[in-house]
Amino acid sequence: MFSRLLLLNWRIFLSNLNRFQLLLMIGYIMFLGVMLVNLIGTAIVVVIMDTDPWMQMQMPWLTPKVYSFILLVFANTYWVMHFSFTNLRLLNIEENRKLLGFGFPLKRLARYLMVIGFCHPVNIIYNFTWLVFLMIQVREFYQVPVVFVAVFFNYVLIYSIKHRFLQIVERRFIAVVVGFLMLVFALFQLVALVSENKSQIFYQLIPRVETINEVLNWLPGGLLIQAARTDYGFWNGVIFFIFLSILIGLVLIDHFNKTCHGLHRPSLKKVEEASSKLWDVLKRVLGKNAGKYYYYVMIHPYNKLQVLTLAIIPIVYVPLLMNVEYEIARTIAIPTILAGIPVALLAMGMANMYGYENRELLLHLQFPIKLEKQLKERFLGVIILPLLVFYGITIFEILVIPEIGEILNIFIANTFMFLCFMLIFIWSSYYQYQKAIFSSFSYKHPIIPQKVTFVISFSIFTVGYLVFVPLDGLEWYRLTIMGTVILIMGIYLWGHMDVLVNLFKKRILNRIWSEL
């Protein structure tokens, strides 16, 4: 039965695969191979560092305590990476849920989906690297099964914790964002303090390495190293093995129940508009049609996580790039990152503009409601918030970091990027339509198709380079060209809204009918 389920998912995967996605998959496989080699190579180098004669000659300060410190720092850093990149996405849960209607047992389907979810390639690479890293440090035979079960327990624990963390982000989004911003601010203050006094701190750190190692030993990475390096005896190893096996069983049972719950309750109950203050505000500002549409865009769990990501990127990278000596970081990288924020916000609402609340767009067939008015209100409502963010970021660049460019250049370049991506998102909303689903696993499933996300990511940096790279004497020509294109695109979009109506009737209307 499990082989048939795998075959079903494989056929679903192939049926949704076009040439562009096939190219992406080949590139992804190559990336995974490079990632595996780099991670394992780094782990091996760190482990053999103190036994290699050449290393000892090049680094005479590498005492056993300092080596233990390096090993523990690597292990705990790698654990953070493992937590960050662990993939929780279940394969085609919406399609697999349909099997319940054909009599497929719920518990068996949940078990199979758990196995499929655990075996994501990225997760396998990180766990395999853990095994290689720890196994080459094993000193006694009884440590081998303990290391195996410790790595597996570490994985299922990360899986469970991250699952709950994403649910907390979904339910307590504002609190998580505020807490995260405070944490990032504190970390930046710490990094700035260390960078200003790094030599002094380093010399003060060496005498206290043993104390620091004792603390690092009790962090997750340190505990895994202790499972491989500490001589705790055969019978203690048996006890550890049994205890960890019991914990693994409890975590798996918990995740099994969560998976059954997600399969059994396919849809989350949407919040009623009448009881939401956000709905009232959006209805007044954007109108009833656009307000309701944007309301569901904003409350979708996956979009909330994307907003959190957008808050992270500029806060982390802009201050770092400001301290880089290379001029290209200030003139190209920073303006591109900042210009990409409103573009990403626009993508949430426009790149799949008919994926949310699309049944209301059928009202024009039965009632005297103009489709053009509905589409125009939705289109204009979608761009209001990104435009406000766009102007806010532009003013911030001009007032706070004027060294990245002149006022006119920044304004025209940002406007040009915004309009260019608006055209891409209009194309995506008609030619890459995808229905947005509110489910118990919504925060794991992208609303925008993968190939559109790839095009957006690639195009942001390409267009950013073209519009922000210094041209010296030729800058006037570029500004003239961008300004002309901005005027032409703006006038055409405003005067030809009927194009949106015709495309909707041609490409979207029948699909909405078929999904009723």
C-alpha positions, 0 to 999 in steps of 0.5 A: 500500500505504501508503494502505491501511495508513493507512486500516486504522489510521484504521478501527481508530481510529474503531472504538475511538472513543466519544462521550466520546473524540470530545469529547476528540479535538476538545479535543485538536485545539483544544489543538494549534492554540493550542499551534502559535500560541503557539510560533510567535508566541513564536519570531517575537517573540524573533527581531524583538526587536532590530529593533522600534523600540518594543522598543528604546525600552522596553529600552535595555539590549538590546545585540547581545550581550544579544540573542544571549544571549536568542536562545540561551537561548530556542533551547536551552530550546525544544530541551529542550521539544522533547525532553520532548514528542516523542511516540514512540508507534507507531500500533496496533503490536499490530494492525499486527503481525497483518499479518505473518501475512497476508504483509505484508513486515516491512521495508515495514511497519516503514518505514510505521510509522516514517513514521506515528510520525514524523508525530505532530501534536505532533512536526510542530508542534515541527519546524514551529516550528523551521523558522519560527524559523530561516528568518526568521533565514536570511541566504543562500540556501544556508543554506535546505537546510542549515537543513531538513536540520539540523532533520530531523537534530535530530528523528531524533536526539531520537527515537533518544535518547529511545527509548534513554532510555526503554529505560534507564529500563525496565531500570535503573529504580532507578538512574535514579530515584536519579540523577534525584532527586539532579539535582532536589535540585541544581537546587533548590539552584541555583534557591534560590541564584539567587533569593536573590541574583538582582539581584547575579547579574544584574549580574555576568552582563552583563559575562560575556555573551559568554563565556556565549554561546560556551558556549550556541552549542555546545549543541543549540539554539545549533548550530541557530541557527548553521546559520541565522545564521552565514555559512559559505560555499556549499561549506561549506554543501554539505559540511554538507548531505551530512554531515547527510544521511549522519547522518540516514540512519544514524539512520533505519537504526538506528531501522528495525532497532529497529522490525523487531525490535519487530515480529518479537519481539512479547513480552518474556520475563517474569521467572520468579517463582522467580528474583525477590526481589521476587516472594518478598517480595510472595508473603509479604506479599500472598499468592500470588494478590495477590502474583503479580498485583502483581508483574506490575503493578510490573514493567510498563515503562509503570508504571515510567515512571508511578512516575518521573513521580509522584516528579517532580511533588511534588519539583518543585511542592511546594517551589515552591508553598510559596514562593508568596504566595497562600494558596490554593497552600498550602491547596488545591494542595499537599494535592491534589498530595500526596493524588493520589500514593496515588490514582495508585498505586492506579490502576495496580493497580485501574483495570484490575485484571483486565488482568494475569494474568487467566487464573488467574481461570478456575481456579475453573471447573475446580478447587475454587478459590473465585472470591470468595477470588481476587478478595478477595485481589487487591482487598485486596492492591492497596490495601496499598501505596497505603495505606502511601503514603497514611498516610506522606504524611499523617504527612509533611503533619502533621509537616513542613508543618502550615501547610497545615491541621489534623490531623483535616481532612487525615486525613479529607479524604485518606481521603475522596479515597482511597475516592472514587477507589477506587470510580471504579477499581472501575468502571473495572476492570469497565467499561473492561477492557483487556488488559495486553500485555508487548511491546518497546514496552510503555513507550509504551502506556498500561495504563489507557484514555485516558478513564479517565486523563482522568477521574482527572486532572480528578476529582483537582483537582475533588475536591481543591478541594471537600475542601480549600477553607477553609470557616471556620465550615462546616468541621465540617459538611463533616467530618461529611459526609465522615466519614459517607460514609467509614463507609458506603463502607467498611462496604458494600465490606467486606460486599458483596464478592459484588458483585465476583464477580457483576460479574466473571462478567457483564462480564469472564469471557467476555472473558477466554475470548475472549482465550485 
